[in-house]
């Protein structure tokens, strides 16, 4: 058995809904709005579709805000900075 890298892993809309804690229709809307490409496993209309994990991770990284310091300024270390006394 070969190990799969992120490029090879496919996720169903239901798996993605679980990952993001949203409904399946919300997954469909987000993917459409964000331009996340579908991989169709069937040529039939409304056929089985999946998304690549690599595309999901890229989208998550693009929409995730950087860590903030207490002063509201992005922290370079990702840790909370102390408030001046």
LUMZAFI-573227 format. One record per atom (N, C-alpha, C, O): y, z negated, x. Coordinates in pm, whole numbers, padded with zeros to 5 digits, always signed. Layout:
YZX;...
This chain:
-00117+00000+00084;+00000+00000+00000;+00124+00000+00089;+00129-00071+00190;+00223+00078+00053;+00346+00084+00131;+00452-00003+00067;+00453-00022-00055;+00540-00056+00150;+00650-00137+00095;+00761-00043+00050;+00783+00062+00110;+00829-00083-00055;+00937-00001-00109;+01070-00054-00060;+01091-00175-00051;+01161+00038-00028;+01297-00005+00003;+01380+00008-00124;+01331+00053-00227;+01506-00032-00117;+01592-00032-00236;+01607+00107-00297;+01621+00119-00418;+01604+00212-00215;+01618+00348-00266;+01502+00384-00357;+01520+00463-00450;+01384+00329-00332;+01264+00364-00408;+01247+00285-00537;+01175+00330-00626;+01310+00170-00549;+01288+00082-00663;+01369+00133-00783;+01488+00159-00773;+01300+00146-00897;+01365+00187-01021;+01362+00071-01120;+01265-00004-01125;+01469+00059-01198;+01479-00048-01298;+01495+00014-01436;+01567+00113-01452;+01429-00045-01534;+01445-00001-01673;+01575-00061-01729;+01627-00158-01674;+01626-00005-01838;+01743-00065-01901;+01720-00211-01941;+01812-00294-01932;+01598-00244-01986;+01570-00383-02023;+01570-00475-01901;+01619-00588-01910;+01517-00429-01789;+01519-00510-01666;+01662-00532-01620;+01698-00641-01575;+01743-00428-01632;+01884-00440-01592;+01959-00534-01687;+02046-00609-01644;+01925-00530-01816;+01987-00622-01913;+01954-00766-01876;+02041-00853-01884;+01831-00792-01835;+01793-00927-01791;+01870-00965-01665;+01918-01078-01654;+01883-00874-01571;+01952-00901-01445;+02098-00938-01470;+02151-01030-01408;+02163-00866-01561;+02305-00886-01588;+02330-00983-01704;+02446-01014-01733;+02227-01031-01769;+02239-01121-01885;+02325-01060-01996;+02415-01124-02051;+02296-00934-02026;+02365-00863-02134;+02260-00792-02220;+02141-00794-02188;+02305-00730-02328;+02213-00656-02414;+02186-00517-02356;+02260-00468-02271;+02078-00455-02405;+02043-00320-02361;+02156-00220-02394;+02189-00138-02308;+02216-00225-02516;+02327-00133-02542;+02445-00152-02446;+02513-00055-02411;+02469-00275-02402;+02576-00299-02305;+02541-00236-02171;+02628-00179-02105;+02414-00244-02131;+02370-00177-02008;+02397-00027-02018;+02449+00033-01924;+02361+00032-02130;+02380+00176-02149;+02528+00213-02138;+02564+00313-02075;+02614+00130-02199;+02759+00156-02195;+02814+00141-02054;+02889+00227-02008;+02776+00034-01984;+02824+00011-01848;+02781+00125-01757;+02862+00176-01678;+02656+00165-01766;+02607+00274-01681;+02684+00403-01707;+02717+00476-01614;+02711+00430-01834;+02786+00551-01868;+02929+00543-01813;+02976+00638-01750;+02997+00430-01838;+03135+00414-01794;+03149+00411-01642;+03246+00462-01587;+03051+00351-01575;+03058+00336-01429;+03001+00459-01356;+03014+00470-01234;+02939+00549-01431;+02882+00668-01368;+02755+00639-01290;+02721+00712-01196;+02684+00533-01327;+02556+00503-01261;+02455+00606-01309;+02429+00616-01429;+02398+00684-01217;+02309+00793-01259;+02173+00745-01308;+02117+00649-01255;+02121+00813-01408;+01988+00785-01460;+01886+00873-01390;+01917+00986-01350;+01767+00821-01375;+01652+00898-01330;+01565+00913-01454;+01513+00814-01507;+01548+01037-01502;+01469+01060-01622;+01324+01086-01583;+01295+01173-01501;+01233+01009-01641;+01091+01020-01611;+01020+01113-01709;+00901+01139-01694;+01094+01162-01807;+01037+01251-01907;+01144+01354-01944;+01262+01323-01948;+01100+01476-01969;+01193+01582-02007;+01227+01576-02156;+01319+01644-02201;+01154+01495-02231;+01177+01484-02374;+01312+01420-02404;+01358+01333-02330;+01374+01465-02513;+01502+01406-02554;+01480+01258-02582;+01388+01220-02654;+01565+01174-02526;+01552+01029-02542;+01436+00973-02463;+01386+00864-02493;+01392+01048-02361;+01277+01007-02282;+01304+00886-02196;+01415+00833-02192;+01200+00844-02127;+01207+00725-02042;+01309+00746-01931;+01310+00851-01865;+01393+00648-01910;+01496+00656-01805;+01496+00528-01724;+01460+00421-01772;+01538+00542-01601;+01549+00430-01508;+01675+00449-01425;+01733+00557-01423;+01717+00342-01357;+01827+00350-01260;+01773+00301-01126;+01683+00217-01121;+01826+00355-01019;+01786+00313-00885;+01851+00178-00853;+01969+00157-00879;+01772+00087-00798;+01824-00044-00759;+01941-00028-00663;+02039-00103-00673;+01934+00068-00572;+02044+00089-00477;+02175+00121-00550;+02281+00075-00508;+02169+00199-00659;+02288+00230-00737;+02340+00107-00811;+02461+00088-00824;+02248+00024-00858;+02285-00100-00927;+02357-00193-00829;+02463-00247-00861;+02300-00211-00711;+02360-00300-00610;+02497-00248-00568;+02591-00326-00555;+02510-00117-00548;+02639-00059-00511;+02743-00085-00619;+02858-00118-00588;+02704-00072-00746;+02797-00099-00856;+02837-00247-00858;+02954-00280-00874;+02738-00336-00841;+02766-00479-00843;+02862-00517-00730;+02952-00598-00750;+02843-00459-00613;+02932-00489-00500;+03072-00434-00525;+03170-00495-00482;+03082-00321-00593;+03213-00260-00619;+03294-00339-00721;+03417-00339-00715;+03227-00406-00814;+03301-00478-00919;+03310-00628-00895;+03374-00698-00974;+03250-00677-00789;+03253-00820-00759;+03378-00852-00678;+03404-00790-00575;+03453-00951-00725;+03574-00993-00653;+03536-01069-00527;+03433-01136-00523;+03619-01059-00422;+03592-01138-00301;+03613-01286-00330;+03687-01320-00422;+03550-01374-00253;+03570-01518-00272;+03718-01554-00258;+03789-01497-00176;+03764-01650-00338;+03904-01691-00334;+03917-01830-00273;+03829-01914-00288;+04028-01853-00204;+04058-01986-00152;+04125-02066-00262;+04154-02013-00370;+04150-02193-00237;+04218-02277-00336;+04358-02225-00365;+04409-02244-00476;+04420-02161-00269;+04556-02111-00287;+04557-01979-00364;+04664-01925-00392;+04439-01927-00399;+04433-01802-00472;+04439-01680-00384;+04456-01568-00433;+04424-01700-00253;+04425-01590-00158;+04283-01567-00111;+04213-01663-00079;+04238-01441-00107;+04101-01417-00061;+04075-01483+00074;+04155-01472+00167;+03963-01550+00083;+03924-01620+00205;+03840-01528+00292;+03746-01466+00244;+03874-01518+00420;+03798-01431+00509;+03659-01485+00536;+03567-01408+00564;+03641-01615+00526;+03511-01674+00554;+03426-01689+00429;+03306-01713+00437;+03489-01674+00312;+03417-01694+00189;+03408-01841+00150;+03348-01873+00047;+03466-01931+00231;+03463-02075+00201;+03599-02117+00148;+03701-02053+00176;+03601-02223+00073;+03725-02274+00019;+03811-02331+00132;+03763-02405+00217;+03938-02296+00131;+04029-02352+00232;+04088-02481+00180;+04098-02501+00059;+04127-02567+00271;+04184-02696+00231;+04326-02677+00182;+04400-02590+00230;+04363-02758+00087;+04500-02756+00035;+04587-02839+00128;+04549-02949+00167;+04705-02784+00164;+04796-02857+00253;+04843-02985+00186;+04874-02987+00067;+04846-03090+00264;+04887-03220+00208;+05028-03250+00240;+05079-03356+00200;
